């Protein structure tokens, strides 16, 4: 990896791309510290510390730490991700969208629709995010939001504009820099937050040596597992029929369809985190009582067995659902049949699609269980801390080594590094083709 970076730095064009990517990330970090008007800093800090391993922590992760300051880009690029997922789900359901996707230039149109949809998603996330934070935290983070019309309008417009600015920066990296821009922005935010989280883990605990060893062990084991699962592929053999035109013979080649063990990345973790927040949110609509207090404790700050068990089930379920949607959108069986390809021993058409779906579900079981385990590592670490140190109970990053780099954060970091290095190697191969040929 270091040799690839060193070689890329020697080439002026790649060096300019790397410098531009770094400059854009610096601009994003500056924007992440521009606060929204009217924020109660004390209430925000209490919320971030109490929900470090919950839904708030995931949003802070995706915003690159901007939520910690509740800046103008506190929504991050999450509205764009939501819009993209919505269109992926709706494309096979709405015939017109499916037809547009198959037309020449159809993917560019779908991309434009994603940008348009990201605007109302940003508005919706701004309003719902502030209301959810107020319900979870118990103390409003923006006290006059929803009461003062001018303040409310200013916050919504500012945060929506900040979201589109963050998306634009990501697209600049994709077009002019190196790697996938949106992923690079999230990656940079995670890496920027890691040192601060590690310092809090080591300084706010009476067991710094144990926490350091636990952090290193969890990180190394998780990275190895993520690499193995993310790069794991099931190859389905494909044969193309021979065609004779005149005196020439075409086709007859053999290839394969690579089906990934985990084709969905960390998207199921985000879905599960979003859904598991609702119990604590809905229960606040009812009068105070034992049930409300119990649910708030279980799904709020003191996440117990009910929280982590539900979280594991949701992650596994969403992994299967989203992988089925992705495989359906690819239309592998139809594309194979159109190009004269077939899987040996399987009839083309519907039987091929059923076979691919069956194999996908079988290998997705491994990926789903792995994501579920990654998701509940903070809960397991919290249980270990309570058993070993019953007198020391510290919630959040300060008391849990698994929250310094959460499971979803590690998946993003590893995936972005692998993808970026592949793009760098491809760029180097293009510029040194003669050397490789010799």
N, C-alpha and C positions, 0 to 999 in steps of 0.2 A: 504494500500500500504506500509506504514512504517513498519507494523508488518510483512508483507511478506518479506521485505528486511532484517529486523532484524533476522528473522528465517533463511533466506538463508545464512546470514553472519555466523551463528553459525555452519553450515555444512562445513567441510573442502573442499569438492569437489566443492560446489557451490561458496564458498569464493574464491577459486583459479580461477574459471571461471570469477567471477566479477573483480578480480584483473588483470587478463590477458586482459579483455575487456578494463579496464581503462588504462593499459599500452599501448595498441595499439592505443587508442585515443590520448594519449599524444604524441606518435611517429608521428601520423598523423598531429597533431598541430605543431610540430617542422618542419615537411616537408612543411607545409603550409607557413612557413616564409623563405623558401629558394628561393630567387628570380631567375627569368630567366635573362639571360644576355641581356644587351642592352635596358632595359625598361626605358622609360621617366617617372619618378615618378610624375611629375607635371601634365602631360597629363593624366596619369592613374587616379590620384586623382580627377581631374575635371570630367572625364568620370563617375567614380563611384558615385560621388555626384549628378551629373546631371541626371543619369539614375537609381537612387535607386529603383524606383517603376516600372521600365521597364524590358526589356529583360536582361540587364546587371545585374540588381538586382537579378533576378531569377538564373542566372548562378553563381553569387557569393553565393547565398543561397545553391545551389546544390554542390558547391565546398567546402562548410564548411568555407567560408571566405578566401579561398586561392586565389581567383581572385582579392581580394582587394590588395594583395601584388604581384599579377601576378607571383605566385611561380611556381615551377616545377610541382605541382599538381593542377594548376589553372583550368584544365579541369574537375577535380573531378572525379566522377564515371558516369558522364553524358554520355560519349561514350558507356559505357556498357548498360546503360538504353536505349539508342537509339537503340543499336544492338538487345537488348531483344525485344523491341517493333516491330522492323522490322521483326524479325523472327516470332513473334506472328501473325503479319499481313500476312506474306507469307506462313505460315504453311497450312492453309486451301486452299490456291491458288495453291501451288505446290504439286502435288500428292506424289512425292517422300518424301518430308519433312513430310507430314501427315502420310505416311506409317512408316517412321522411328520413329515418335513419339508414334505410337501404338505398336511398337515392344518392347520386353523385353530389358531394358536398353536404350530405345530410348530417354527418357528425359535427360539422362546423355550425349548422343551424341549431342542433341540440345543445351545443356549447353556448351559443348565444342565449337560448332559452334559459340555460342554467344561470347565466349572469342576471337576466331579468328577474328570475325567481328568487335569486339571492337577496334582492332589495326588500321585498315583503318579508322574507325570512329573517333578515336583519332587524326589521322593525318589530316583528313578532318576538324575536329572541330578546331584544332590549326590554320590552314591556314585561314579558313573562319572567325573564331572568331577575329583574329587580323585584317583582312581586314574590317570586320563589325565595329569593334571598331574605326578603323581609319576613316571610313566614317561617323559614328555617332558623334564622338568626334571632328572631324575637324582638330585635331592635332595628328600625328602618335604616338602611344604608344611605338612602336619599330621602330624608324626612318629608319634604314637600312634594315628592313625586306623586302625580295624580291629583294633587290639590291645587298647586300653582300651575295654571295652564301654560304660561310662557316658559317656566322652568321645565315642565314635562316635554313640551315641543322641542326646546333647545337640546335636551338630553337625547331624545329620539333621533333628531336630525344629525346631531354630532356623532353619535355612536354608529348610525347607519353609514354616514360618510366615512367614518374611520374604517368600517368593515370593507367598503368598496376600495378604499385606499390600500388596505392590506392585501386584498385580492389582486389589485393592480401591481403591487410590488412583487407578488408571487409570479404573476404572468411575465413581468420583466425578467425575472431570474430564469424562467423557463425558456423565453425567447432569446435573451441576450447573454445569459450566464450559463452555469453548469447545473444539471439536475432538474428535478421537478420543483418548481418554485414554492408551491404551497407546502409541500413536505419539508423543504429546506427551512422555511420560516418556522414551522412547528419544531423541527429538529433543533434549530438554533435557540429557541426559547427554552426547550428542555435542558439543553446543555448549559445555558446561562443560569438556570435555577439550581442546577445540581450542586455547585460549590456552596451556595448559601444554605441549602437543605442539609448538606453534610456537616457544615459548621454547627448548625442548630442541633443536629443529632448528637454530636460529640461534646458540646458545651452545656447543653441543658439536661444532661443525664448524669447519674452517679455511676454509670457503667459504660464509660466511653470505650474501653478496650473491647468489651463484648459487642457493643454496637458496631465498632469498626470491623471486627472479624465477621459479624453477621452481614454487614453491608457488602463486603468484598465477596463472601461466599455466595450470597443471593445473586449478586450482579454477575459473577462469573458463570454460575450454573444456569442462570436465566439466559444469558447471551448464547451459551453453547446450545441450549435447548431451542432457542428461537432460530438460530442459524440452521440447525438440523431440520426443524419443522418447516420453516419458511422456504428452504431450498429443497425440501423433499418433493419429489415428482414421481407420479405413476405414469409410465409411458404406455399408451395404447397403440399397438401396431396398426398402420394404415397402408393399404395396397392400392395403387392406381392402375386401372385397366389399360391394356395396350390398344392403341389405335393405329391403323395402317392407312396412310394417305399416299397413293402412288407407290413409289418405291421406298418411302421413308416410314419408319415406325416411331410413334410417339407414346409417351407414358410408360407404364410398367414399373415405375419407381416405387420404392418402399420407404416409408417414413413413419412418424409416430405423432400422436397427440399428447402433449405434456399436461397432465392434470395435477395441479399442486395440492399438497396435503392441506395447506391453509391458504385458499385463494382470496380470502376476505380481509386479511390483515387484522387491524385492531377495531374495525367498524362494529362488530358485535359487542365489544367492551363499552363503546360509547352508547349504543342503544340500551344496553343493560343498565348502565349508570343513570341514563335518563329516566327509565321506567321505575327503577327502584327508589327514586326520589319521591314519587307520588304518594306513598303511604304517609310519610312525614308531612307532606304538603296538605293532603286531604284531611288528615285528622285535626289539623289546626282550625278547620271550619266548624268543628263541633265543640260543645262546652268542655271545660276542663274537668278531668276525672281520671280514675286509675287507668282506663284503656288508653286515653290520650297520652298520659305520661309514659306508659309502657311502650307504645309504638314510637314515641319520640326518642326514648332511650335506645330502643332496638335498631331503629332506622336513622337515628340522628347521630349524635357524637359517639355514644358508646355502642358501636356496632357489635351485635352478638351473633349467636349461632343462626338465628332466623334471617338476619341480614345477609351473612355470607353464604348460607345455604340457598337462599333465593337468588342471590347474585350469580352463583355457580350455575344454577338451572337456567336462568335467563341467558347467560352467555352461551351455553351449549345450544339452547333452542334457537337463538338468533343466528348463530353460526350456520346451522343447517338451513334456516329459512333464506338467509342472504346468499349462501352458496348455490342453492337451487335457483334463485332468481338470476344470479350471474351466469350460470350454465345455460339457463333458458334463453337469456339475451344473446348469447354467442351463436346460437343456431348452428352448432357444430355438425349435426346430422344433415341438415339441409345444404350447408356449404360443401360437405364431402360429396353428397349425391350430385350436386351441380357440377363439380369438378371431376367427376368420374372416379371418386375414391370410395373405398369401402373397408370395413374392419373384417378381417378374415373370420369366417364362420358366423357372421352376423348379417342379416338382411339389411340393405340400405333403407333409409326412411325412418319410420316410427320405431322399428325394432332397434335401430342404431341409437336413436335418441334415448330410448328406455335403458339400453345397455350403458351408455355414457352416464346417465343420471344415476343408475344403480352403483356403478363404480365410484362415482363422485361422492355419493352418500357414504359408501363404505370407508373411503379414505378420509372423508371429512370427519368421521367419528374420532379419529386420532387428533386431528387439528382442533376439534371442538373441545375435547377433554383437556388438551394442552392449554387452550385459551382459558378454560374454566379454572384450571390449576393456577395459571399465571394471575388470574383475577383475584383469587382468594389468598395469595401469598401474604398480603398485609394482615389478613385475619389470622392466619396461622402464626405469623410472627408475633402478633398481639397476644395470642394464647400462650406462646412460649414465654413471652415477657412476664405474663401474669403468673405462670407456674414457677418461673425461676426467681422473680423479684416481686413477690406479692405486695410488698410495702411501697413499691414505686409504681404509680399509675400515671403515665403521661400520655395524653392523646395527641394525635397528629404526627407530623414529621419528627418532632423533637423526641418522640418515644418509640418510633418504629423504623427500623432500618430499611424495610421494604418500600417505604414511601419516599425515600430520597430520589430514586428513579422508579416510578410506578411501573407495573407490568405493561400497560399500554405505552408508556413513555419508552421503555426499552425496545418494544416492538417497532416503534417509529424510528428510534435511533439506529437500530441494526438494519432495518429495511432501507432507510435513507442512505446510510453509508455504503451498503452493498450496491444499491442502484446508482449512486453517484460514481463510485469507482468503476462500475461497468461502463458508464457513459464516458468517463475519462479514458479508459482503455480503448473504447471504440474510436474516440477522437484521435488518440495516438496511433492506432492502427491505420486510420485513414490518411494521416499525415506522414506515416513511415511505411507506406505500402510496399515501396521498392525494396526496402531493407528486409521486410518480412518475406517478400517473394524470393529474394536471394537466399 
